[in-house]
Amino acid sequence: MAEVITTESIVTLTAGAAEEIKSMLTKAENAGKMLRIYVEKGGCSGMQYGMVFDEKRDGDLTGGQDGVTVLVDAFSAKY
């Protein structure tokens, strides 16, 4: 019997957010890019969270919802 592996979604988008992201991806400066969500160390204020349109990098985790691909690096996925 084959082993079944399940994974938990890292990011969930609302339908409205997915539509807004798709609209933003039609702009020339975002052509060929995907939504990246990331976490970075922020000093004494703790972690800082951000979003940017970016290209896929080695080691990125990807997810998709409502036609939108979301990229998350391994460090950020922990948070």
All heavy atoms as TSV, in Angstrom:
chain	resi	resn	atom	element	x	y	z
A	1	MET	N	N	0.842	-1.174	0.000
A	1	MET	CA	C	0.000	0.000	0.000
A	1	MET	C	C	0.889	1.241	0.000
A	1	MET	O	O	1.861	1.332	0.736
A	1	MET	CB	C	-0.896	-0.037	1.233
A	1	MET	CG	C	-1.852	1.093	1.308
A	1	MET	SD	S	-2.964	0.787	2.707
A	1	MET	CE	C	-4.185	1.953	2.331
A	2	ALA	N	N	0.559	2.224	-0.829
A	2	ALA	CA	C	1.341	3.449	-0.951
A	2	ALA	C	C	1.144	4.343	0.255
A	2	ALA	O	O	0.046	4.440	0.797
A	2	ALA	CB	C	0.945	4.201	-2.212
A	3	GLU	N	N	2.223	4.981	0.680
A	3	GLU	CA	C	2.152	5.911	1.800
A	3	GLU	C	C	1.525	7.212	1.321
A	3	GLU	O	O	1.864	7.737	0.266
A	3	GLU	CB	C	3.562	6.194	2.326
A	3	GLU	CG	C	3.585	7.143	3.484
A	3	GLU	CD	C	4.999	7.437	3.957
A	3	GLU	OE1	O	5.947	6.793	3.473
A	3	GLU	OE2	O	5.133	8.306	4.808
A	4	VAL	N	N	0.615	7.752	2.090
A	4	VAL	CA	C	-0.035	9.018	1.764
A	4	VAL	C	C	0.614	10.105	2.604
A	4	VAL	O	O	0.691	10.001	3.823
A	4	VAL	CB	C	-1.550	8.960	2.047
A	4	VAL	CG1	C	-2.185	10.305	1.796
A	4	VAL	CG2	C	-2.198	7.874	1.211
A	5	ILE	N	N	1.109	11.128	1.925
A	5	ILE	CA	C	1.741	12.244	2.610
A	5	ILE	C	C	0.842	13.460	2.428
A	5	ILE	O	O	0.485	13.805	1.315
A	5	ILE	CB	C	3.147	12.531	2.043
A	5	ILE	CG1	C	4.033	11.308	2.236
A	5	ILE	CG2	C	3.743	13.763	2.704
A	5	ILE	CD1	C	5.378	11.410	1.572
A	6	THR	N	N	0.499	14.105	3.525
A	6	THR	CA	C	-0.309	15.318	3.440
A	6	THR	C	C	0.540	16.490	3.891
A	6	THR	O	O	1.410	16.356	4.745
A	6	THR	CB	C	-1.564	15.222	4.320
A	6	THR	OG1	O	-1.160	14.999	5.661
A	6	THR	CG2	C	-2.474	14.094	3.860
A	7	THR	N	N	0.289	17.621	3.304
A	7	THR	CA	C	0.994	18.829	3.707
A	7	THR	C	C	-0.025	19.890	4.066
A	7	THR	O	O	-1.111	19.933	3.525
A	7	THR	CB	C	1.908	19.354	2.575
A	7	THR	OG1	O	1.099	19.606	1.429
A	7	THR	CG2	C	3.004	18.373	2.244
A	8	GLU	N	N	0.360	20.738	4.978
A	8	GLU	CA	C	-0.500	21.827	5.412
A	8	GLU	C	C	-0.180	23.054	4.566
A	8	GLU	O	O	0.978	23.347	4.283
A	8	GLU	CB	C	-0.211	22.115	6.880
A	8	GLU	CG	C	-1.159	23.086	7.512
A	8	GLU	CD	C	-0.869	23.245	8.990
A	8	GLU	OE1	O	-0.517	22.248	9.639
A	8	GLU	OE2	O	-0.984	24.371	9.474
A	9	SER	N	N	-1.184	23.779	4.162
A	9	SER	CA	C	-0.985	24.993	3.383
A	9	SER	C	C	-0.286	26.035	4.252
A	9	SER	O	O	-0.653	26.250	5.406
A	9	SER	CB	C	-2.337	25.524	2.900
A	9	SER	OG	O	-2.164	26.734	2.217
A	10	ILE	N	N	0.716	26.686	3.688
A	10	ILE	CA	C	1.457	27.704	4.434
A	10	ILE	C	C	0.684	29.016	4.441
A	10	ILE	O	O	0.650	29.722	5.425
A	10	ILE	CB	C	2.858	27.903	3.821
A	10	ILE	CG1	C	3.662	26.625	3.990
A	10	ILE	CG2	C	3.582	29.073	4.443
A	10	ILE	CD1	C	4.965	26.614	3.269
A	11	VAL	N	N	0.049	29.332	3.314
A	11	VAL	CA	C	-0.663	30.596	3.162
A	11	VAL	C	C	-2.029	30.319	2.557
A	11	VAL	O	O	-2.152	29.506	1.642
A	11	VAL	CB	C	0.120	31.545	2.227
A	11	VAL	CG1	C	-0.647	32.829	1.985
A	11	VAL	CG2	C	1.493	31.847	2.784
A	12	THR	N	N	-3.031	30.999	3.063
A	12	THR	CA	C	-4.368	30.901	2.503
A	12	THR	C	C	-4.799	32.289	2.046
A	12	THR	O	O	-4.625	33.268	2.777
A	12	THR	CB	C	-5.365	30.382	3.561
A	12	THR	OG1	O	-4.912	29.122	4.037
A	12	THR	CG2	C	-6.748	30.225	2.970
A	13	LEU	N	N	-5.327	32.372	0.837
A	13	LEU	CA	C	-5.804	33.638	0.286
A	13	LEU	C	C	-7.327	33.652	0.237
A	13	LEU	O	O	-7.940	32.635	-0.058
A	13	LEU	CB	C	-5.293	33.829	-1.146
A	13	LEU	CG	C	-3.793	33.802	-1.372
A	13	LEU	CD1	C	-3.492	33.854	-2.860
A	13	LEU	CD2	C	-3.130	34.970	-0.667
A	14	THR	N	N	-7.907	34.806	0.478
A	14	THR	CA	C	-9.335	34.940	0.241
A	14	THR	C	C	-9.538	35.087	-1.269
A	14	THR	O	O	-8.593	35.421	-2.005
A	14	THR	CB	C	-9.917	36.177	0.946
A	14	THR	OG1	O	-9.331	37.352	0.371
A	14	THR	CG2	C	-9.681	36.129	2.453
A	15	ALA	N	N	-10.746	34.861	-1.723
A	15	ALA	CA	C	-11.039	35.017	-3.156
A	15	ALA	C	C	-10.771	36.452	-3.606
A	15	ALA	O	O	-10.223	36.692	-4.679
A	15	ALA	CB	C	-12.487	34.620	-3.445
A	16	GLY	N	N	-11.117	37.419	-2.761
A	16	GLY	CA	C	-10.877	38.822	-3.093
A	16	GLY	C	C	-9.401	39.148	-3.206
A	16	GLY	O	O	-8.985	39.892	-4.106
A	17	ALA	N	N	-8.599	38.602	-2.306
A	17	ALA	CA	C	-7.151	38.826	-2.364
A	17	ALA	C	C	-6.567	38.213	-3.628
A	17	ALA	O	O	-5.737	38.832	-4.298
A	17	ALA	CB	C	-6.478	38.241	-1.132
A	18	ALA	N	N	-7.011	37.012	-3.977
A	18	ALA	CA	C	-6.516	36.355	-5.186
A	18	ALA	C	C	-6.847	37.184	-6.422
A	18	ALA	O	O	-6.007	37.350	-7.310
A	18	ALA	CB	C	-7.109	34.950	-5.306
A	19	GLU	N	N	-8.043	37.737	-6.481
A	19	GLU	CA	C	-8.427	38.575	-7.628
A	19	GLU	C	C	-7.568	39.838	-7.697
A	19	GLU	O	O	-7.148	40.256	-8.779
A	19	GLU	CB	C	-9.913	38.935	-7.559
A	19	GLU	CG	C	-10.831	37.771	-7.839
A	19	GLU	CD	C	-10.546	37.083	-9.178
A	19	GLU	OE1	O	-10.387	37.785	-10.192
A	19	GLU	OE2	O	-10.477	35.845	-9.196
A	20	GLU	N	N	-7.307	40.457	-6.561
A	20	GLU	CA	C	-6.465	41.664	-6.534
A	20	GLU	C	C	-5.039	41.338	-6.976
A	20	GLU	O	O	-4.425	42.093	-7.736
A	20	GLU	CB	C	-6.468	42.276	-5.129
A	20	GLU	CG	C	-5.707	43.571	-5.026
A	20	GLU	CD	C	-6.324	44.713	-5.823
A	20	GLU	OE1	O	-7.537	44.707	-6.067
A	20	GLU	OE2	O	-5.550	45.623	-6.209
A	21	ILE	N	N	-4.500	40.221	-6.512
A	21	ILE	CA	C	-3.152	39.811	-6.904
A	21	ILE	C	C	-3.099	39.557	-8.400
A	21	ILE	O	O	-2.170	39.999	-9.084
A	21	ILE	CB	C	-2.716	38.561	-6.107
A	21	ILE	CG1	C	-2.565	38.919	-4.624
A	21	ILE	CG2	C	-1.428	37.970	-6.664
A	21	ILE	CD1	C	-2.518	37.729	-3.694
A	22	LYS	N	N	-4.094	38.855	-8.942
A	22	LYS	CA	C	-4.130	38.599	-10.394
A	22	LYS	C	C	-4.160	39.905	-11.167
A	22	LYS	O	O	-3.489	40.045	-12.187
A	22	LYS	CB	C	-5.326	37.722	-10.767
A	22	LYS	CG	C	-5.139	36.272	-10.386
A	22	LYS	CD	C	-6.202	35.399	-10.999
A	22	LYS	CE	C	-7.295	35.131	-10.021
A	22	LYS	NZ	N	-8.282	34.157	-10.473
A	23	SER	N	N	-4.902	40.875	-10.685
A	23	SER	CA	C	-4.965	42.182	-11.333
A	23	SER	C	C	-3.593	42.864	-11.315
A	23	SER	O	O	-3.155	43.429	-12.318
A	23	SER	CB	C	-5.995	43.057	-10.618
A	23	SER	OG	O	-5.971	44.367	-11.109
A	24	MET	N	N	-2.905	42.798	-10.185
A	24	MET	CA	C	-1.583	43.420	-10.060
A	24	MET	C	C	-0.546	42.726	-10.942
A	24	MET	O	O	0.403	43.354	-11.405
A	24	MET	CB	C	-1.150	43.423	-8.601
A	24	MET	CG	C	-2.044	44.293	-7.732
A	24	MET	SD	S	-1.718	44.116	-5.976
A	24	MET	CE	C	-0.265	45.136	-5.819
A	25	LEU	N	N	-0.720	41.421	-11.159
A	25	LEU	CA	C	0.226	40.672	-11.990
A	25	LEU	C	C	0.098	41.009	-13.471
A	25	LEU	O	O	0.970	40.652	-14.256
A	25	LEU	CB	C	0.051	39.168	-11.768
A	25	LEU	CG	C	0.585	38.655	-10.432
A	25	LEU	CD1	C	0.136	37.225	-10.180
A	25	LEU	CD2	C	2.107	38.758	-10.385
A	26	THR	N	N	-0.946	41.712	-13.862
A	26	THR	CA	C	-1.093	42.102	-15.274
A	26	THR	C	C	-0.259	43.329	-15.613
A	26	THR	O	O	-0.078	43.643	-16.787
A	26	THR	CB	C	-2.575	42.386	-15.624
A	26	THR	OG1	O	-3.036	43.504	-14.854
A	26	THR	CG2	C	-3.448	41.162	-15.376
A	27	LYS	N	N	0.268	44.023	-14.630
A	27	LYS	CA	C	1.104	45.200	-14.874
A	27	LYS	C	C	2.457	44.756	-15.434
A	27	LYS	O	O	3.002	43.728	-15.048
A	27	LYS	CB	C	1.301	45.992	-13.587
A	27	LYS	CG	C	0.002	46.570	-13.068
A	27	LYS	CD	C	0.223	47.364	-11.815
A	27	LYS	CE	C	-1.116	47.925	-11.336
A	27	LYS	NZ	N	-0.960	48.740	-10.156
A	28	ALA	N	N	3.007	45.557	-16.348
A	28	ALA	CA	C	4.256	45.212	-17.045
A	28	ALA	C	C	5.398	44.899	-16.082
A	28	ALA	O	O	6.158	43.959	-16.306
A	28	ALA	CB	C	4.652	46.345	-17.990
A	29	GLU	N	N	5.525	45.661	-14.992
A	29	GLU	CA	C	6.654	45.445	-14.069
A	29	GLU	C	C	6.542	44.131	-13.300
A	29	GLU	O	O	7.516	43.678	-12.705
A	29	GLU	CB	C	6.807	46.620	-13.086
A	29	GLU	CG	C	5.665	46.788	-12.124
A	29	GLU	CD	C	4.579	47.767	-12.578
A	29	GLU	OE1	O	4.478	48.056	-13.774
A	29	GLU	OE2	O	3.833	48.232	-11.717
A	30	ASN	N	N	5.374	43.517	-13.317
A	30	ASN	CA	C	5.176	42.249	-12.610
A	30	ASN	C	C	5.096	41.048	-13.556
A	30	ASN	O	O	4.852	39.929	-13.104
A	30	ASN	CB	C	3.911	42.313	-11.751
A	30	ASN	CG	C	4.010	43.352	-10.671
A	30	ASN	OD1	O	5.087	43.622	-10.152
A	30	ASN	ND2	N	2.905	43.972	-10.335
A	31	ALA	N	N	5.312	41.277	-14.833
A	31	ALA	CA	C	5.193	40.204	-15.828
A	31	ALA	C	C	6.124	39.041	-15.494
A	31	ALA	O	O	7.299	39.236	-15.194
A	31	ALA	CB	C	5.502	40.733	-17.217
A	32	GLY	N	N	5.573	37.827	-15.492
A	32	GLY	CA	C	6.363	36.625	-15.244
A	32	GLY	C	C	6.713	36.391	-13.788
A	32	GLY	O	O	7.474	35.483	-13.473
A	33	LYS	N	N	6.170	37.186	-12.890
A	33	LYS	CA	C	6.492	37.055	-11.469
A	33	LYS	C	C	5.341	36.412	-10.707
A	33	LYS	O	O	4.246	36.246	-11.232
A	33	LYS	CB	C	6.824	38.421	-10.875
A	33	LYS	CG	C	8.082	39.022	-11.486
A	33	LYS	CD	C	8.418	40.339	-10.875
A	33	LYS	CE	C	9.673	40.909	-11.521
A	33	LYS	NZ	N	10.002	42.225	-10.954
A	34	MET	N	N	5.609	36.063	-9.454
A	34	MET	CA	C	4.625	35.468	-8.562
A	34	MET	C	C	4.677	36.207	-7.232
A	34	MET	O	O	5.633	36.938	-6.963
A	34	MET	CB	C	4.952	33.987	-8.343
A	34	MET	CG	C	4.816	33.150	-9.599
A	34	MET	SD	S	5.606	31.542	-9.409
A	34	MET	CE	C	7.084	31.833	-10.381
A	35	LEU	N	N	3.668	36.026	-6.417
A	35	LEU	CA	C	3.640	36.669	-5.111
A	35	LEU	C	C	4.571	35.927	-4.159
A	35	LEU	O	O	4.470	34.721	-3.993
A	35	LEU	CB	C	2.216	36.668	-4.543
A	35	LEU	CG	C	2.082	37.277	-3.146
A	35	LEU	CD1	C	2.376	38.777	-3.184
A	35	LEU	CD2	C	0.691	37.017	-2.591
A	36	ARG	N	N	5.498	36.657	-3.562
A	36	ARG	CA	C	6.386	36.088	-2.539
A	36	ARG	C	C	5.984	36.683	-1.188
A	36	ARG	O	O	5.846	37.897	-1.053
A	36	ARG	CB	C	7.846	36.434	-2.823
A	36	ARG	CG	C	8.802	35.963	-1.709
A	36	ARG	CD	C	10.246	36.274	-2.023
A	36	ARG	NE	N	10.682	35.585	-3.222
A	36	ARG	CZ	C	11.006	34.298	-3.299
A	36	ARG	NH1	N	10.933	33.545	-2.217
A	36	ARG	NH2	N	11.393	33.771	-4.443
A	37	ILE	N	N	5.809	35.813	-0.210
A	37	ILE	CA	C	5.552	36.241	1.159
A	37	ILE	C	C	6.760	35.814	1.973
A	37	ILE	O	O	7.226	34.684	1.862
A	37	ILE	CB	C	4.253	35.608	1.693
A	37	ILE	CG1	C	3.092	36.090	0.822
A	37	ILE	CG2	C	4.046	35.937	3.156
A	37	ILE	CD1	C	1.743	35.608	1.209
A	38	TYR	N	N	7.292	36.750	2.768
A	38	TYR	CA	C	8.533	36.447	3.466
A	38	TYR	C	C	8.541	37.018	4.877
A	38	TYR	O	O	7.750	37.887	5.223
A	38	TYR	CB	C	9.738	36.976	2.686
A	38	TYR	CG	C	9.738	38.483	2.514
A	38	TYR	CD1	C	10.397	39.294	3.427
A	38	TYR	CD2	C	9.085	39.083	1.445
A	38	TYR	CE1	C	10.400	40.671	3.283
A	38	TYR	CE2	C	9.087	40.457	1.287
A	38	TYR	CZ	C	9.744	41.242	2.207
A	38	TYR	OH	O	9.735	42.607	2.074
A	39	VAL	N	N	9.460	36.492	5.666
A	39	VAL	CA	C	9.700	36.933	7.037
A	39	VAL	C	C	11.182	37.248	7.128
A	39	VAL	O	O	12.015	36.523	6.596
A	39	VAL	CB	C	9.339	35.812	8.047
A	39	VAL	CG1	C	9.669	36.228	9.465
A	39	VAL	CG2	C	7.884	35.424	7.927
A	40	GLU	N	N	11.502	38.338	7.816
A	40	GLU	CA	C	12.915	38.636	8.057
A	40	GLU	C	C	13.075	39.112	9.491
A	40	GLU	O	O	12.135	39.632	10.089
A	40	GLU	CB	C	13.453	39.664	7.060
A	40	GLU	CG	C	12.714	40.948	7.012
A	40	GLU	CD	C	13.161	41.856	5.879
A	40	GLU	OE1	O	13.834	41.409	4.939
A	40	GLU	OE2	O	12.827	43.038	5.958
A	41	LYS	N	N	14.275	38.894	10.016
A	41	LYS	CA	C	14.552	39.317	11.385
A	41	LYS	C	C	14.482	40.834	11.437
A	41	LYS	O	O	15.024	41.518	10.584
A	41	LYS	CB	C	15.908	38.809	11.830
A	41	LYS	CG	C	15.943	37.300	11.937
A	41	LYS	CD	C	17.283	36.803	12.389
A	41	LYS	CE	C	17.241	35.275	12.430
A	41	LYS	NZ	N	18.514	34.708	12.802
A	42	GLY	N	N	13.814	41.356	12.463
A	42	GLY	CA	C	13.588	42.797	12.545
A	42	GLY	C	C	14.223	43.466	13.736
A	42	GLY	O	O	13.796	44.527	14.141
A	43	GLY	N	N	15.231	42.856	14.326
A	43	GLY	CA	C	15.888	43.479	15.475
A	43	GLY	C	C	15.036	43.387	16.717
A	43	GLY	O	O	14.374	42.393	16.967
A	44	CYS	N	N	15.002	44.473	17.508
A	44	CYS	CA	C	14.284	44.423	18.786
A	44	CYS	C	C	12.777	44.363	18.629
A	44	CYS	O	O	12.078	44.034	19.577
A	44	CYS	CB	C	14.667	45.577	19.698
A	44	CYS	SG	S	15.243	47.055	18.944
A	45	SER	N	N	12.268	44.639	17.458
A	45	SER	CA	C	10.813	44.581	17.278
A	45	SER	C	C	10.342	43.203	16.831
A	45	SER	O	O	9.168	43.007	16.547
A	45	SER	CB	C	10.369	45.644	16.272
A	45	SER	OG	O	10.937	45.379	14.999
A	46	GLY	N	N	11.241	42.244	16.759
A	46	GLY	CA	C	10.865	40.886	16.361
A	46	GLY	C	C	10.916	40.691	14.858
A	46	GLY	O	O	11.679	41.340	14.167
A	47	MET	N	N	10.070	39.816	14.367
A	47	MET	CA	C	10.045	39.507	12.941
A	47	MET	C	C	9.251	40.557	12.168
A	47	MET	O	O	8.305	41.144	12.684
A	47	MET	CB	C	9.415	38.140	12.692
A	47	MET	CG	C	10.152	37.009	13.332
A	47	MET	SD	S	11.759	36.815	12.544
A	47	MET	CE	C	12.266	35.288	13.244
A	48	GLN	N	N	9.660	40.765	10.918
A	48	GLN	CA	C	8.917	41.641	10.021
A	48	GLN	C	C	8.446	40.803	8.851
A	48	GLN	O	O	9.181	39.950	8.353
A	48	GLN	CB	C	9.803	42.786	9.535
A	48	GLN	CG	C	10.205	43.709	10.659
A	48	GLN	CD	C	11.011	44.897	10.165
A	48	GLN	OE1	O	11.223	45.081	8.981
A	48	GLN	NE2	N	11.452	45.719	11.094
A	49	TYR	N	N	7.229	41.039	8.432
A	49	TYR	CA	C	6.611	40.272	7.366
A	49	TYR	C	C	6.448	41.167	6.142
A	49	TYR	O	O	6.191	42.356	6.270
A	49	TYR	CB	C	5.237	39.755	7.819
A	49	TYR	CG	C	5.337	38.888	9.047
A	49	TYR	CD1	C	5.372	39.442	10.325
A	49	TYR	CD2	C	5.440	37.510	8.924
A	49	TYR	CE1	C	5.490	38.649	11.450
A	49	TYR	CE2	C	5.559	36.699	10.052
A	49	TYR	CZ	C	5.577	37.285	11.302
A	49	TYR	OH	O	5.704	36.491	12.416
A	50	GLY	N	N	6.606	40.580	4.955
A	50	GLY	CA	C	6.475	41.371	3.749
A	50	GLY	C	C	5.974	40.558	2.575
A	50	GLY	O	O	5.922	39.318	2.625
A	51	MET	N	N	5.598	41.280	1.531
A	51	MET	CA	C	5.144	40.674	0.279
A	51	MET	C	C	5.770	41.447	-0.867
A	51	MET	O	O	5.926	42.668	-0.785
A	51	MET	CB	C	3.622	40.758	0.149
A	51	MET	CG	C	2.860	39.991	1.190
A	51	MET	SD	S	1.071	40.131	0.980
A	51	MET	CE	C	0.800	41.807	1.539
A	52	VAL	N	N	6.106	40.727	-1.927
A	52	VAL	CA	C	6.685	41.343	-3.106
A	52	VAL	C	C	6.408	40.427	-4.298
A	52	VAL	O	O	6.209	39.223	-4.125
A	52	VAL	CB	C	8.215	41.576	-2.906
A	52	VAL	CG1	C	8.971	40.279	-2.773
A	52	VAL	CG2	C	8.788	42.450	-3.979
A	53	PHE	N	N	6.386	40.987	-5.487
A	53	PHE	CA	C	6.301	40.146	-6.674
A	53	PHE	C	C	7.715	39.791	-7.082
A	53	PHE	O	O	8.581	40.653	-7.165
A	53	PHE	CB	C	5.543	40.858	-7.794
A	53	PHE	CG	C	4.088	41.037	-7.470
A	53	PHE	CD1	C	3.575	42.276	-7.189
A	53	PHE	CD2	C	3.244	39.945	-7.424
A	53	PHE	CE1	C	2.240	42.434	-6.864
A	53	PHE	CE2	C	1.913	40.080	-7.096
A	53	PHE	CZ	C	1.403	41.332	-6.823
A	54	ASP	N	N	7.969	38.509	-7.301
A	54	ASP	CA	C	9.327	38.018	-7.481
A	54	ASP	C	C	9.308	36.781	-8.365
A	54	ASP	O	O	8.257	36.222	-8.659
A	54	ASP	CB	C	9.905	37.669	-6.106
A	54	ASP	CG	C	11.415	37.554	-6.069
A	54	ASP	OD1	O	12.071	37.830	-7.086
A	54	ASP	OD2	O	11.941	37.170	-5.006
A	55	GLU	N	N	10.506	36.347	-8.757
A	55	GLU	CA	C	10.663	35.113	-9.529
A	55	GLU	C	C	11.005	33.969	-8.584
A	55	GLU	O	O	11.535	34.189	-7.493
A	55	GLU	CB	C	11.761	35.293	-10.573
A	55	GLU	CG	C	11.398	36.361	-11.597
A	55	GLU	CD	C	12.508	36.634	-12.587
A	55	GLU	OE1	O	13.575	35.993	-12.520
A	55	GLU	OE2	O	12.298	37.508	-13.444
A	56	LYS	N	N	10.719	32.756	-9.001
A	56	LYS	CA	C	10.993	31.565	-8.191
A	56	LYS	C	C	12.501	31.373	-8.038
A	56	LYS	O	O	13.253	31.576	-8.982
A	56	LYS	CB	C	10.369	30.326	-8.837
A	56	LYS	CG	C	10.441	29.094	-7.956
A	56	LYS	CD	C	9.671	27.955	-8.562
A	56	LYS	CE	C	9.594	26.722	-7.701
A	56	LYS	NZ	N	10.723	26.388	-6.902
A	57	ARG	N	N	12.923	31.008	-6.837
A	57	ARG	CA	C	14.329	30.735	-6.540
A	57	ARG	C	C	14.470	29.288	-6.087
A	57	ARG	O	O	13.510	28.674	-5.618
A	57	ARG	CB	C	14.821	31.648	-5.417
A	57	ARG	CG	C	14.705	33.108	-5.722
A	57	ARG	CD	C	15.157	33.929	-4.532
A	57	ARG	NE	N	14.729	35.314	-4.683
A	57	ARG	CZ	C	14.621	36.162	-3.692
A	57	ARG	NH1	N	14.904	35.781	-2.458
A	57	ARG	NH2	N	14.232	37.399	-3.910
A	58	ASP	N	N	15.686	28.760	-6.188
A	58	ASP	CA	C	15.947	27.406	-5.699
A	58	ASP	C	C	15.567	27.316	-4.230
A	58	ASP	O	O	15.885	28.207	-3.445
A	58	ASP	CB	C	17.428	27.042	-5.851
A	58	ASP	CG	C	17.826	26.808	-7.295
A	58	ASP	OD1	O	16.935	26.572	-8.134
A	58	ASP	OD2	O	19.037	26.868	-7.590
A	59	GLY	N	N	14.892	26.257	-3.864
A	59	GLY	CA	C	14.520	26.027	-2.481
A	59	GLY	C	C	13.196	26.641	-2.064
A	59	GLY	O	O	12.747	26.423	-0.946
A	60	ASP	N	N	12.574	27.418	-2.952
A	60	ASP	CA	C	11.274	28.005	-2.616
A	60	ASP	C	C	10.204	26.934	-2.498
A	60	ASP	O	O	10.192	25.968	-3.262
A	60	ASP	CB	C	10.817	28.999	-3.695
A	60	ASP	CG	C	11.454	30.361	-3.567
A	60	ASP	OD1	O	12.013	30.665	-2.498
A	60	ASP	OD2	O	11.384	31.128	-4.551
A	61	LEU	N	N	9.312	27.131	-1.567
A	61	LEU	CA	C	8.101	26.329	-1.476
A	61	LEU	C	C	7.044	27.081	-2.268
A	61	LEU	O	O	7.008	28.315	-2.236
A	61	LEU	CB	C	7.667	26.181	-0.022
A	61	LEU	CG	C	8.708	25.589	0.923
A	61	LEU	CD1	C	8.231	25.687	2.356
A	61	LEU	CD2	C	8.983	24.152	0.552
A	62	THR	N	N	6.212	26.377	-2.981
A	62	THR	CA	C	5.174	27.039	-3.756
A	62	THR	C	C	3.811	26.480	-3.378
A	62	THR	O	O	3.681	25.323	-3.004
A	62	THR	CB	C	5.384	26.865	-5.273
A	62	THR	OG1	O	5.363	25.472	-5.585
A	62	THR	CG2	C	6.683	27.473	-5.731
A	63	GLY	N	N	2.856	27.326	-3.465
A	63	GLY	CA	C	1.473	26.937	-3.240
A	63	GLY	C	C	0.622	27.710	-4.214
A	63	GLY	O	O	1.081	28.667	-4.828
A	64	GLY	N	N	-0.576	27.288	-4.379
A	64	GLY	CA	C	-1.449	27.990	-5.295
A	64	GLY	C	C	-2.876	27.966	-4.814
A	64	GLY	O	O	-3.294	27.058	-4.097
A	65	GLN	N	N	-3.570	29.001	-5.204
A	65	GLN	CA	C	-4.971	29.100	-4.826
A	65	GLN	C	C	-5.650	30.067	-5.781
A	65	GLN	O	O	-5.127	31.150	-6.039
A	65	GLN	CB	C	-5.062	29.602	-3.392
A	65	GLN	CG	C	-6.431	29.535	-2.800
A	65	GLN	CD	C	-6.392	29.934	-1.337
A	65	GLN	OE1	O	-5.388	29.767	-0.654
A	65	GLN	NE2	N	-7.489	30.465	-0.874
A	66	ASP	N	N	-6.785	29.672	-6.309
A	66	ASP	CA	C	-7.578	30.526	-7.195
A	66	ASP	C	C	-6.750	31.123	-8.328
A	66	ASP	O	O	-6.909	32.285	-8.685
A	66	ASP	CB	C	-8.267	31.645	-6.397
A	66	ASP	CG	C	-9.286	31.119	-5.412
A	66	ASP	OD1	O	-9.944	30.106	-5.720
A	66	ASP	OD2	O	-9.444	31.714	-4.328
A	67	GLY	N	N	-5.810	30.335	-8.875
A	67	GLY	CA	C	-5.010	30.792	-10.006
A	67	GLY	C	C	-3.825	31.661	-9.646
A	67	GLY	O	O	-3.188	32.239	-10.522
A	68	VAL	N	N	-3.497	31.784	-8.367
A	68	VAL	CA	C	-2.365	32.590	-7.912
A	68	VAL	C	C	-1.319	31.659	-7.316
A	68	VAL	O	O	-1.641	30.819	-6.484
A	68	VAL	CB	C	-2.803	33.622	-6.847
A	68	VAL	CG1	C	-1.597	34.349	-6.267
A	68	VAL	CG2	C	-3.791	34.607	-7.434
A	69	THR	N	N	-0.061	31.816	-7.752
A	69	THR	CA	C	1.034	31.052	-7.175
A	69	THR	C	C	1.711	31.902	-6.110
A	69	THR	O	O	2.023	33.066	-6.344
A	69	THR	CB	C	2.060	30.650	-8.251
A	69	THR	OG1	O	1.397	29.856	-9.226
A	69	THR	CG2	C	3.209	29.865	-7.654
A	70	VAL	N	N	1.926	31.307	-4.946
A	70	VAL	CA	C	2.573	31.999	-3.833
A	70	VAL	C	C	3.902	31.310	-3.562
A	70	VAL	O	O	3.970	30.088	-3.472
A	70	VAL	CB	C	1.692	31.963	-2.567
A	70	VAL	CG1	C	2.396	32.646	-1.403
A	70	VAL	CG2	C	0.348	32.619	-2.837
A	71	LEU	N	N	4.962	32.110	-3.441
A	71	LEU	CA	C	6.301	31.609	-3.130
A	71	LEU	C	C	6.625	31.914	-1.670
A	71	LEU	O	O	6.317	33.002	-1.178
A	71	LEU	CB	C	7.346	32.318	-3.998
A	71	LEU	CG	C	7.153	32.266	-5.503
A	71	LEU	CD1	C	8.160	33.189	-6.190
A	71	LEU	CD2	C	7.303	30.853	-5.992
A	72	VAL	N	N	7.255	30.957	-1.007
A	72	VAL	CA	C	7.723	31.157	0.367
A	72	VAL	C	C	9.060	30.445	0.497
A	72	VAL	O	O	9.191	29.278	0.131
A	72	VAL	CB	C	6.721	30.570	1.394
A	72	VAL	CG1	C	7.227	30.770	2.816
A	72	VAL	CG2	C	5.336	31.175	1.221
A	73	ASP	N	N	10.079	31.149	0.994
A	73	ASP	CA	C	11.382	30.510	1.209
A	73	ASP	C	C	11.304	29.640	2.454
A	73	ASP	O	O	10.393	29.779	3.275
A	73	ASP	CB	C	12.496	31.547	1.320
A	73	ASP	CG	C	12.312	32.452	2.515
A	73	ASP	OD1	O	12.792	32.090	3.612
A	73	ASP	OD2	O	11.653	33.511	2.370
A	74	ALA	N	N	12.240	28.719	2.603
A	74	ALA	CA	C	12.212	27.752	3.696
A	74	ALA	C	C	12.261	28.422	5.067
A	74	ALA	O	O	11.584	27.998	5.999
A	74	ALA	CB	C	13.358	26.756	3.541
A	75	PHE	N	N	13.065	29.479	5.229
A	75	PHE	CA	C	13.137	30.187	6.508
A	75	PHE	C	C	11.785	30.761	6.870
A	75	PHE	O	O	11.284	30.599	7.998
A	75	PHE	CB	C	14.194	31.308	6.440
A	75	PHE	CG	C	14.203	32.182	7.668
A	75	PHE	CD1	C	14.852	31.763	8.830
A	75	PHE	CD2	C	13.557	33.401	7.679
A	75	PHE	CE1	C	14.855	32.559	9.967
A	75	PHE	CE2	C	13.551	34.204	8.812
A	75	PHE	CZ	C	14.207	33.791	9.954
A	76	SER	N	N	11.154	31.458	5.934
A	76	SER	CA	C	9.864	32.101	6.185
A	76	SER	C	C	8.760	31.094	6.462
A	76	SER	O	O	7.824	31.374	7.227
A	76	SER	CB	C	9.473	32.981	4.997
A	76	SER	OG	O	10.416	34.011	4.811
A	77	ALA	N	N	8.844	29.927	5.857
A	77	ALA	CA	C	7.803	28.909	6.008
A	77	ALA	C	C	7.666	28.471	7.469
A	77	ALA	O	O	6.594	28.058	7.896
A	77	ALA	CB	C	8.103	27.710	5.126
A	78	LYS	N	N	8.736	28.586	8.247
A	78	LYS	CA	C	8.686	28.210	9.661
A	78	LYS	C	C	7.790	29.132	10.483
A	78	LYS	O	O	7.331	28.775	11.536
A	78	LYS	CB	C	10.093	28.240	10.261
A	78	LYS	CG	C	11.044	27.244	9.674
A	78	LYS	CD	C	12.377	27.372	10.390
A	78	LYS	CE	C	13.500	27.351	9.389
A	78	LYS	NZ	N	14.802	27.629	10.023
A	79	TYR	N	N	7.598	30.352	9.973
A	79	TYR	CA	C	6.862	31.367	10.730
A	79	TYR	C	C	5.508	31.638	10.134
A	79	TYR	O	O	4.695	32.310	10.616
A	79	TYR	CB	C	7.674	32.659	10.822
A	79	TYR	CG	C	8.996	32.411	11.506
A	79	TYR	CD1	C	10.141	32.159	10.782
A	79	TYR	CD2	C	9.060	32.385	12.899
A	79	TYR	CE1	C	11.358	31.910	11.430
A	79	TYR	CE2	C	10.261	32.129	13.538
A	79	TYR	CZ	C	11.406	31.894	12.795
A	79	TYR	OH	O	12.583	31.636	13.432
